Amino acid sequence: MAMDRTETEGGLPSVESLEGLKQKRAGFVTILGRPNVGKSTLMNHILGMKLAITSKRPQTTRKRMQTVYTSDEGQIVFLDTPGIHKAKNKLGEYMDRAAENTIREVDCVLWLVEPETFIGAGEKYIAELLQKANVPVILAINKIDTVKKAEVLPVIDAYRDLLSFHAIIPISAKHSTGKDELLRELFSLMPYGEPFYDEDTVTDETERNIVSELIREQALRNLSEEVPHGIAVEIESMKLKSVRGADRREEQESSKTGANSRRKGGSKGADESRGDGGSGGADKSGGSDGSGDSQGRRKGGREKVWYIDATIYCEKNSHKGIIIGKEGTMLKTIGTGARKEAERLLDAKVVLNLWVKVRKDWRDNEKQLRSFGYKED
């Protein structure tokens, strides 16, 4: 009688059958570190797509963002946190709490640092937090592409004296160097179990929230030093429509005429500036620059178009003028960049209208913070 391939001669399971029964792992990892150390960049490269915004400015990430990585090994739910820093206002206090609170909720902490032997007060504070937490820690020394290989070893030694780590892994988030080794170590710490999300899920964030962050990202990248930290973005309306190609061409032509920009007293004392077309600075081109001409195409000459109205809030009237720019040029730049990113995210054409309003000192107003979504879980 022929022997079943799933059994050995002694009746025991074969290697093939055991591999088929291999358990998968699933767990939570928080990414922790000082501002601008590369946490969001690392998460984007692990996922293979852009979900978290990035910039060279510190404190780019303000809220905890949850993303999901699924592979043959199992599933890791990443919690990307704001950079831990000395808070200067209530928004900063919220950001620090959001980062610190995640430590108690996860199976592993991934601590990102830069390749420097000097360990400052910020890193020592994080080390103290992690010493109190009964959770394994992996140290990832990021940006190793910026230093010589011989300079990395002293950094490893310096941090090894600071805390007991499960592993210390040199990486470059920007170039995905060390990513595979990092994932292997992370999965080794995840408990066995069923995935928390289906394999197609990459984040629990809504498209609305991600688009608002894409707009804020363009503000961070294009505005002067002081202004971006006092900016918040709110999506007023976001609607998907199916339109005829002829309607789109007519709309694009009208957007080039440059309708007027107006200023008026907004509701509840908010000062509002709206830009339409070129002169106002709002971007309504919807891809007329030639990018993604085949995006969102449907049979019969129809295509999907997202119509998005968003408001950029700032704290001072002088900042509002900077955001709008001369003849609306800065607002146009922000809008064009945000639209292109939104089209990649939504896989469809986007028509984006931007407004600018002033909410004085909103970062120190708890009611305003809650209205912008900065609230405790």
LINQUIRA-V216731 format. One record per residue. N is the residue number from 1. RES is the residue in one small letter. PHI is phi in radians with two decimals (none if undefined). OMEGA is omega in radians with two decimals (none if undefined). Layout:
[[N:RES:PHI:OMEGA] [N:RES:PHI:OMEGA]]
This chain:
[[1:m:none:-3.13] [2:a:-1.20:-3.13] [3:m:-1.46:3.08] [4:d:-1.09:-3.11] [5:r:-1.14:-3.13] [6:t:-1.50:-3.13] [7:e:-2.22:3.00] [8:t:-1.60:-3.13] [9:e:-1.06:-3.13] [10:g:-1.48:-3.14] [11:g:1.48:-3.14] [12:l:-1.49:3.13] [13:p:-1.08:3.10] [14:s:-1.41:3.10] [15:v:-1.04:-3.12] [16:e:-1.05:-3.11] [17:s:-1.23:3.11] [18:l:-1.13:3.11] [19:e:-1.12:3.12] [20:g:-1.19:-3.13] [21:l:-1.63:-3.09] [22:k:-0.98:-3.12] [23:q:-1.34:3.07] [24:k:-1.68:-3.12] [25:r:-1.97:3.10] [26:a:-2.65:-3.13] [27:g:-2.94:-3.05] [28:f:-2.04:3.12] [29:v:-2.30:3.02] [30:t:-1.74:3.10] [31:i:-1.75:-3.01] [32:l:-2.10:3.09] [33:g:2.88:3.10] [34:r:-1.28:3.12] [35:p:-1.01:3.00] [36:n:1.15:-3.13] [37:v:-1.60:3.06] [38:g:1.90:-3.09] [39:k:-1.11:-3.11] [40:s:-1.20:3.09] [41:t:-1.07:3.12] [42:l:-1.06:-3.11] [43:m:-1.08:3.11] [44:n:-1.07:-3.12] [45:h:-1.25:3.07] [46:i:-1.12:-3.12] [47:l:-1.30:-3.09] [48:g:1.35:3.10] [49:m:-2.78:-3.10] [50:k:-1.57:3.03] [51:l:-2.14:3.12] [52:a:-1.63:-3.13] [53:i:-1.33:-3.14] [54:t:-2.38:3.00] [55:s:-2.86:3.13] [56:k:-1.38:-3.12] [57:r:-1.45:3.08] [58:p:-1.20:3.08] [59:q:1.09:3.07] [60:t:-1.14:3.10] [61:t:-1.41:-3.12] [62:r:-1.93:-3.10] [63:k:-2.04:3.03] [64:r:-1.20:-3.14] [65:m:-2.08:-3.11] [66:q:-1.84:3.11] [67:t:-2.24:-3.00] [68:v:-2.22:3.06] [69:y:-1.96:-3.12] [70:t:-2.14:3.11] [71:s:-2.51:3.10] [72:d:-1.12:3.14] [73:e:-1.30:-3.09] [74:g:2.54:-3.05] [75:q:-2.48:3.03] [76:i:-2.08:3.04] [77:v:-1.73:-3.11] [78:f:-1.62:3.03] [79:l:-1.96:3.10] [80:d:-1.47:-3.01] [81:t:-1.98:3.01] [82:p:-1.10:3.09] [83:g:-1.14:-3.14] [84:i:-1.33:-3.07] [85:h:-2.63:3.08] [86:k:-1.32:-3.04] [87:a:-1.21:3.11] [88:k:-1.94:3.13] [89:n:-2.74:-3.09] [90:k:-1.14:3.07] [91:l:-1.11:3.11] [92:g:-1.09:3.10] [93:e:-1.12:3.10] [94:y:-1.06:-3.11] [95:m:-1.09:3.12] [96:d:-1.14:3.13] [97:r:-1.12:-3.14] [98:a:-1.06:3.14] [99:a:-1.27:-3.05] [100:e:-1.22:-3.09] [101:n:-1.17:-3.10] [102:t:-1.22:-3.09] [103:i:-1.03:-3.07] [104:r:-1.40:-2.99] [105:e:-1.88:-2.92] [106:v:-2.11:3.10] [107:d:-1.57:-3.10] [108:c:-2.77:3.03] [109:v:-1.89:3.03] [110:l:-1.84:-3.08] [111:w:-1.76:3.12] [112:l:-1.73:3.06] [113:v:-2.35:3.07] [114:e:-1.64:-3.06] [115:p:-1.35:-3.14] [116:e:-2.28:3.14] [117:t:-1.35:3.11] [118:f:-1.27:3.13] [119:i:-1.86:-3.05] [120:g:-1.46:-3.10] [121:a:-1.09:-3.14] [122:g:-1.12:3.12] [123:e:-1.16:3.12] [124:k:-1.14:3.11] [125:y:-1.14:3.11] [126:i:-1.10:3.12] [127:a:-1.04:3.11] [128:e:-1.11:3.10] [129:l:-1.06:-3.08] [130:l:-1.27:3.10] [131:q:-1.13:-3.13] [132:k:-1.38:-3.09] [133:a:-1.55:3.14] [134:n:-1.56:-3.08] [135:v:-2.58:3.12] [136:p:-1.14:-3.08] [137:v:-2.19:2.97] [138:i:-1.88:3.10] [139:l:-1.68:3.06] [140:a:-1.94:3.09] [141:i:-1.54:-3.02] [142:n:-1.55:3.07] [143:k:1.13:3.13] [144:i:-1.20:3.07] [145:d:-1.24:-3.10] [146:t:-1.67:-3.13] [147:v:-2.31:3.06] [148:k:-1.31:-3.08] [149:k:-1.01:-3.11] [150:a:-1.16:-3.11] [151:e:-1.42:-3.08] [152:v:-1.37:-3.09] [153:l:-1.01:3.09] [154:p:-1.08:3.10] [155:v:-1.18:3.10] [156:i:-1.02:-3.13] [157:d:-1.11:-3.12] [158:a:-1.11:-3.12] [159:y:-1.37:3.11] [160:r:-1.09:3.11] [161:d:-1.35:-3.05] [162:l:-1.55:-3.00] [163:l:-2.76:3.06] [164:s:-1.50:-3.09] [165:f:-1.90:3.00] [166:h:-1.15:3.11] [167:a:-2.80:3.03] [168:i:-2.13:-3.01] [169:i:-2.23:3.03] [170:p:-1.29:-3.12] [171:i:-2.48:2.90] [172:s:-2.27:-3.13] [173:a:-1.06:-3.10] [174:k:-1.09:-3.08] [175:h:-1.91:3.13] [176:s:1.11:3.08] [177:t:-1.19:3.12] [178:g:1.41:-3.07] [179:k:-1.12:-3.09] [180:d:-1.12:3.12] [181:e:-1.10:3.13] [182:l:-1.09:3.14] [183:l:-1.13:3.10] [184:r:-1.05:3.13] [185:e:-1.15:3.13] [186:l:-1.11:3.14] [187:f:-1.11:3.14] [188:s:-1.11:-3.13] [189:l:-1.71:-3.14] [190:m:-1.42:3.10] [191:p:-1.24:3.05] [192:y:-1.21:3.12] [193:g:2.91:3.13] [194:e:-1.32:3.11] [195:p:-1.11:3.13] [196:f:-1.45:-3.10] [197:y:-2.28:3.06] [198:d:-1.21:-2.97] [199:e:-1.19:3.13] [200:d:-1.52:-3.11] [201:t:-1.36:3.09] [202:v:-2.07:3.10] [203:t:-2.84:3.03] [204:d:-1.70:3.09] [205:e:-1.27:3.08] [206:t:-1.39:3.08] [207:e:-1.02:3.14] [208:r:-1.04:-3.13] [209:n:-1.17:-3.12] [210:i:-1.16:3.12] [211:v:-1.10:3.11] [212:s:-1.07:3.10] [213:e:-1.22:3.09] [214:l:-1.11:3.08] [215:i:-1.17:3.13] [216:r:-1.13:3.10] [217:e:-1.04:3.14] [218:q:-1.16:3.05] [219:a:-1.14:3.11] [220:l:-1.05:-3.05] [221:r:-1.38:-3.00] [222:n:-1.94:-3.06] [223:l:-1.64:-3.10] [224:s:-1.24:-2.91] [225:e:-0.91:-2.97] [226:e:-1.35:-2.93] [227:v:-1.15:-2.96] [228:p:-1.02:-3.08] [229:h:-1.21:3.12] [230:g:-1.75:-3.08] [231:i:-1.86:2.95] [232:a:-2.30:-3.12] [233:v:-2.20:3.12] [234:e:-2.21:3.08] [235:i:-1.46:-3.13] [236:e:-1.42:-3.10] [237:s:-2.67:3.13] [238:m:-2.58:-3.03] [239:k:-2.24:3.08] [240:l:-1.72:-3.13] [241:k:-2.27:3.03] [242:s:-1.86:-3.06] [243:v:-2.20:3.08] [244:r:-1.37:3.14] [245:g:-1.02:3.14] [246:a:-1.11:3.11] [247:d:-1.13:-3.14] [248:r:-1.16:-3.13] [249:r:-1.13:3.13] [250:e:-1.11:-3.14] [251:e:-1.14:3.13] [252:q:-1.11:3.12] [253:e:-1.14:-3.13] [254:s:-1.18:-3.14] [255:s:-1.21:-3.12] [256:k:-1.42:-3.11] [257:t:-1.26:3.06] [258:g:1.28:3.09] [259:a:-1.12:-2.98] [260:n:-1.26:3.02] [261:s:-1.81:-3.11] [262:r:-2.27:3.06] [263:r:-2.17:3.09] [264:k:-2.71:3.08] [265:g:-1.32:-3.12] [266:g:-1.33:-3.14] [267:s:-1.15:3.13] [268:k:0.98:3.03] [269:g:1.42:3.14] [270:a:-1.34:3.11] [271:d:-1.52:-3.00] [272:e:-2.08:2.97] [273:s:-2.25:3.12] [274:r:-2.12:3.08] [275:g:-2.08:3.06] [276:d:-2.06:3.10] [277:g:1.15:-3.03] [278:g:-1.18:-3.02] [279:s:-1.21:3.14] [280:g:-1.49:3.11] [281:g:1.70:3.11] [282:a:-1.27:-3.06] [283:d:-1.65:3.11] [284:k:-2.11:-3.04] [285:s:-1.29:3.06] [286:g:0.96:3.09] [287:g:1.64:-3.10] [288:s:-1.26:3.07] [289:d:-1.37:3.07] [290:g:1.75:-3.14] [291:s:-1.37:3.04] [292:g:1.09:-3.10] [293:d:-1.08:-3.11] [294:s:-1.60:-3.10] [295:q:-1.10:3.00] [296:g:1.20:-3.12] [297:r:-1.16:3.06] [298:r:-2.21:3.12] [299:k:-1.14:3.12] [300:g:1.38:3.08] [301:g:1.32:3.12] [302:r:-1.87:3.14] [303:e:-2.56:3.10] [304:k:-1.44:3.11] [305:v:-2.39:3.02] [306:w:-1.59:3.05] [307:y:-1.85:-3.03] [308:i:-2.15:3.00] [309:d:-1.93:-3.10] [310:a:-2.41:3.11] [311:t:-2.05:3.02] [312:i:-1.70:3.11] [313:y:-1.77:3.05] [314:c:-2.33:-3.00] [315:e:-1.74:-3.06] [316:k:-2.37:3.07] [317:n:-1.09:3.14] [318:s:-1.16:3.10] [319:h:-1.19:3.13] [320:k:-1.06:3.12] [321:g:-1.11:3.12] [322:i:-1.19:-3.13] [323:i:-1.11:3.13] [324:i:-1.24:3.14] [325:g:1.38:-3.14] [326:k:-1.10:-3.13] [327:e:0.95:3.06] [328:g:1.38:-3.02] [329:t:-1.17:-3.12] [330:m:-1.21:3.11] [331:l:-1.10:3.08] [332:k:-1.11:3.13] [333:t:-1.10:3.11] [334:i:-1.06:-3.10] [335:g:-1.13:-3.13] [336:t:-1.11:3.12] [337:g:-1.10:-3.14] [338:a:-1.16:-3.14] [339:r:-1.08:-3.12] [340:k:-1.09:3.10] [341:e:-1.16:3.14] [342:a:-1.15:3.11] [343:e:-1.13:3.09] [344:r:-1.16:-3.14] [345:l:-1.17:-3.01] [346:l:-1.58:-3.13] [347:d:0.97:3.13] [348:a:-2.84:3.05] [349:k:-1.15:-3.13] [350:v:-2.30:2.96] [351:v:-1.94:-3.01] [352:l:-2.00:3.03] [353:n:-1.92:-3.13] [354:l:-2.05:3.00] [355:w:-2.05:3.06] [356:v:-2.24:3.13] [357:k:-2.33:3.12] [358:v:-1.87:2.94] [359:r:-2.22:-3.00] [360:k:-1.05:3.05] [361:d:0.91:-3.11] [362:w:-1.11:-3.11] [363:r:-1.22:3.10] [364:d:-1.92:-3.12] [365:n:-2.02:-3.05] [366:e:-1.06:3.12] [367:k:-1.13:3.12] [368:q:-1.15:3.11] [369:l:-1.02:3.13] [370:r:-1.12:-3.13] [371:s:-1.16:3.10] [372:f:-1.58:3.08] [373:g:1.61:3.10] [374:y:-1.57:-3.09] [375:k:-2.42:-3.12] [376:e:-1.25:3.09] [377:d:-1.25:none]]
